[in-house]
């Protein structure tokens, strides 16, 4: 093997190694950059449907955010939110402070109200700055699986467009 061929193989090997390192760094950076998000749904009496809607919205937002799994602390906060809601008041400041204490970067609060149809109102809030990232509204006639899927997709899409 000539020195020239040896040199060419060395350059090719070096190039391949550098490309692999750069690709790994890009993957690592992409994983680190996704903000941590928790989704709260209030206003639904049926806990199973509330959990279902929470999962649907979480799945729709998971490309942009790292979804925080439902820990006991999150379940406890959801119960507190339900109690505040029953009393007619949800304190956003307390929710933001809770997010800061639990290393949450973004909160998604979805409120469900029923008059004739079901009205969903959702907002994404940056916990650090307490600023609104995006908000959305959507109406459905009934709480069917298909309607909830459409609502979750529409809410997530609308909130993310405003980023």
C-alpha positions as CSV (number, residue, x, y, z in Angstrom):
1,X,0.0,0.0,0.0
2,X,1.4,3.3,-1.0
3,X,1.8,6.3,1.3
4,X,-0.8,8.1,-0.8
5,X,-3.4,5.4,-0.4
6,X,-2.7,5.2,3.3
7,X,-3.1,9.0,3.6
8,X,-6.5,8.8,1.7
9,X,-7.8,6.0,4.0
10,X,-6.7,8.0,7.1
11,X,-8.5,11.1,5.8
12,X,-11.7,9.1,5.1
13,X,-11.6,7.5,8.5
14,X,-11.1,10.8,10.2
15,X,-14.0,12.3,8.2
16,X,-16.3,9.4,9.2
17,X,-15.4,9.7,12.8
18,X,-15.9,13.5,12.8
19,X,-19.3,13.1,11.1
20,X,-20.4,10.5,13.7
21,X,-19.4,12.8,16.5
22,X,-21.3,15.8,15.0
23,X,-24.4,13.7,14.4
24,X,-24.3,12.5,18.0
25,X,-23.9,16.0,19.3
26,X,-26.9,17.2,17.3
27,X,-29.0,14.4,18.7
28,X,-27.9,15.2,22.2
29,X,-28.6,18.9,21.8
30,X,-32.0,18.2,20.4
31,X,-32.9,16.0,23.4
32,X,-31.7,18.6,25.9
33,X,-33.5,21.5,24.3
34,X,-37.0,20.2,24.7
35,X,-38.7,22.1,27.6
36,X,-40.3,20.0,30.3
37,X,-44.1,20.2,30.2
38,X,-46.9,19.1,32.5
39,X,-50.6,19.0,31.3
40,X,-53.5,19.7,33.7
41,X,-57.1,19.3,32.7
42,X,-59.8,20.8,34.9
43,X,-63.6,20.9,34.6
44,X,-64.2,17.3,33.6
45,X,-66.2,15.3,36.2
46,X,-65.2,11.9,34.7
47,X,-61.7,11.2,35.9
48,X,-61.1,8.6,33.1
49,X,-62.1,11.0,30.4
50,X,-59.9,13.7,32.0
51,X,-56.9,11.3,32.0
52,X,-57.7,10.3,28.4
53,X,-57.7,14.0,27.3
54,X,-54.5,14.7,29.3
55,X,-52.8,11.8,27.5
56,X,-54.1,12.9,24.1
57,X,-52.9,16.4,24.5
58,X,-49.5,15.2,25.9
59,X,-49.0,13.0,22.9
60,X,-49.8,15.9,20.6
61,X,-47.3,18.1,22.3
62,X,-44.6,15.5,22.8
63,X,-42.7,16.4,19.6
64,X,-42.0,19.9,21.0
65,X,-41.9,19.1,24.7
66,X,-40.6,16.5,27.1
67,X,-43.8,15.4,28.9
68,X,-43.4,14.9,32.6
69,X,-44.9,11.6,33.7
70,X,-47.8,11.7,36.2
71,X,-46.1,11.5,39.5
72,X,-47.9,11.5,42.9
73,X,-47.0,15.3,43.2
74,X,-48.8,15.9,39.9
75,X,-51.8,13.9,40.9
76,X,-52.0,15.7,44.2
77,X,-51.8,19.1,42.4
78,X,-54.6,18.0,40.0
79,X,-56.7,17.2,43.0
80,X,-56.0,20.6,44.5
81,X,-56.9,22.2,41.2
82,X,-60.2,20.4,41.2
83,X,-60.9,21.6,44.7
84,X,-60.0,25.2,43.7
85,X,-62.2,24.8,40.6
86,X,-65.1,23.6,42.7
87,X,-64.7,26.7,44.8
88,X,-64.8,28.8,41.6
89,X,-61.2,29.9,41.6
90,X,-57.9,28.6,40.1
91,X,-54.9,30.6,41.3
92,X,-52.5,30.8,38.3
93,X,-49.7,32.2,40.6
94,X,-49.8,29.1,42.8
95,X,-49.7,26.9,39.8
96,X,-46.7,28.7,38.4
97,X,-44.9,28.5,41.8
98,X,-45.7,24.8,41.9
99,X,-44.2,24.4,38.4
100,X,-41.0,26.1,39.5
101,X,-40.7,23.9,42.6
102,X,-41.0,20.8,40.4
103,X,-38.6,21.7,37.6
104,X,-41.4,22.3,35.1
105,X,-40.6,24.7,32.3
106,X,-44.0,24.8,30.7
107,X,-47.5,24.3,32.0
108,X,-50.5,23.4,29.8
109,X,-53.8,24.1,31.6
110,X,-56.9,22.9,29.8
111,X,-60.3,24.0,31.2
112,X,-63.5,22.2,30.1
113,X,-66.9,23.8,30.4
114,X,-70.3,22.6,29.2
115,X,-73.2,24.8,28.2
116,X,-74.8,23.2,25.2
117,X,-71.6,21.9,23.8
118,X,-68.2,21.1,25.4
119,X,-65.9,24.1,25.3
120,X,-62.2,23.5,25.7
121,X,-59.9,26.4,26.6
122,X,-56.2,25.7,26.8
123,X,-53.1,27.8,27.5
124,X,-49.3,27.1,27.5
125,X,-47.4,29.2,30.0
126,X,-43.7,29.6,30.4
127,X,-43.1,28.9,34.1
128,X,-39.8,30.9,34.4
129,X,-41.2,34.1,33.0
130,X,-44.9,33.5,33.7
131,X,-45.7,34.5,30.1
132,X,-48.3,33.0,27.8
133,X,-46.7,31.0,25.0
134,X,-50.0,30.1,23.3
135,X,-53.6,29.6,23.8
136,X,-56.5,27.8,22.0
137,X,-60.2,27.1,22.1
138,X,-62.2,24.3,20.6
139,X,-65.8,23.1,20.9
140,X,-67.2,19.6,20.5
141,X,-70.8,18.4,20.7
142,X,-70.1,15.3,22.8
143,X,-67.4,13.6,24.8
144,X,-66.8,10.8,22.3
145,X,-63.3,9.3,21.7
146,X,-63.2,10.7,18.2
147,X,-64.3,14.2,19.3
148,X,-61.7,14.2,22.1
149,X,-59.0,13.2,19.7
150,X,-60.0,16.1,17.4
151,X,-60.1,18.5,20.3
152,X,-56.7,17.5,21.6
153,X,-55.1,17.8,18.1
154,X,-56.7,21.1,17.4
155,X,-55.8,22.6,20.8
156,X,-52.2,21.5,20.6
157,X,-51.9,22.7,17.0
158,X,-53.3,26.1,17.8
159,X,-51.2,26.6,20.9
160,X,-48.0,25.7,19.1
161,X,-48.7,28.0,16.1
162,X,-48.6,31.0,18.5
163,X,-45.0,30.1,19.7
